[in-house]
């Protein structure tokens, strides 16, 4: 898949070394849409920073957001 800049690699740095994620990188990594990512930022659930026109999400903030998601408990249904 080609990015807007026309390269196959959207980043020159390995993901493990990155400290900031773009909106697109967060959305792909955590399975959210770009719109949902912006909603999380607007609501204050997901901290973000601006660098010029770019909105960036600190990796630590993204990981903390993921850790704080509410687990869903599966209810057992009686088969009788």
C-alpha positions in Angstrom: 0.0 0.0 0.0 1.4 3.4 -0.9 1.1 6.3 1.5 0.3 9.9 0.4 4.0 10.6 0.1 4.4 7.7 -2.4 6.5 5.4 -0.3 5.8 1.9 1.0 7.1 2.8 4.5 5.1 5.5 6.2 7.8 6.0 8.8 11.6 5.7 8.7 11.8 4.7 12.3 10.8 1.3 13.7 7.5 1.4 15.7 9.4 0.4 18.9 11.4 3.6 18.8 8.6 6.0 18.0 7.4 8.2 20.9 4.6 9.9 19.0 2.0 8.4 16.7 0.1 10.1 13.9 -3.7 9.9 13.9 -3.5 7.3 11.1 -0.8 5.2 13.0 -3.0 5.2 16.1 -6.1 4.3 14.2 -4.4 1.4 12.5 -2.6 0.1 15.6 -5.7 0.2 17.8 -8.3 -0.6 15.2 -10.2 2.7 15.4 -11.2 5.0 12.6 -9.7 8.5 12.2 -13.0 10.0 13.2 -13.2 8.0 16.4 -9.6 8.9 17.2 -10.4 12.6 16.9 -13.5 12.0 19.1 -11.3 10.4 21.8 -9.0 13.4 21.6 -11.8 16.0 21.8 -13.4 14.2 24.7 -10.2 14.2 26.7 -10.0 10.4 26.8 -6.8 10.4 24.6 -4.1 13.0 25.2 -2.6 14.5 22.0 -0.1 17.2 21.1 0.2 19.5 18.1 3.3 20.1 16.0 2.4 22.7 13.5 -0.6 21.3 11.7 0.1 17.7 12.8 -1.8 16.1 15.7 0.3 13.5 17.4 -0.4 11.0 20.2 2.3 10.1 22.7 2.8 6.3 22.6 2.6 6.2 26.4 -0.8 7.9 26.3 -2.0 5.5 23.7 -0.9 2.5 25.7 -2.5 4.0 28.9 -5.8 4.5 27.0 -5.7 0.9 25.8 -5.0 -0.4 29.4 -8.0 1.6 30.7 -10.5 0.2 28.3 -13.3 -1.6 30.2 -13.3 -5.3 29.9 -16.5 -7.0 28.8 -17.6 -9.9 30.9 -19.3 -12.8 29.1 -22.5 -13.8 30.8 -23.1 -17.6 30.9 -26.5 -18.7 29.7 -28.3 -21.6 31.3 -28.8 -24.4 28.7 -31.7 -25.8 30.6 
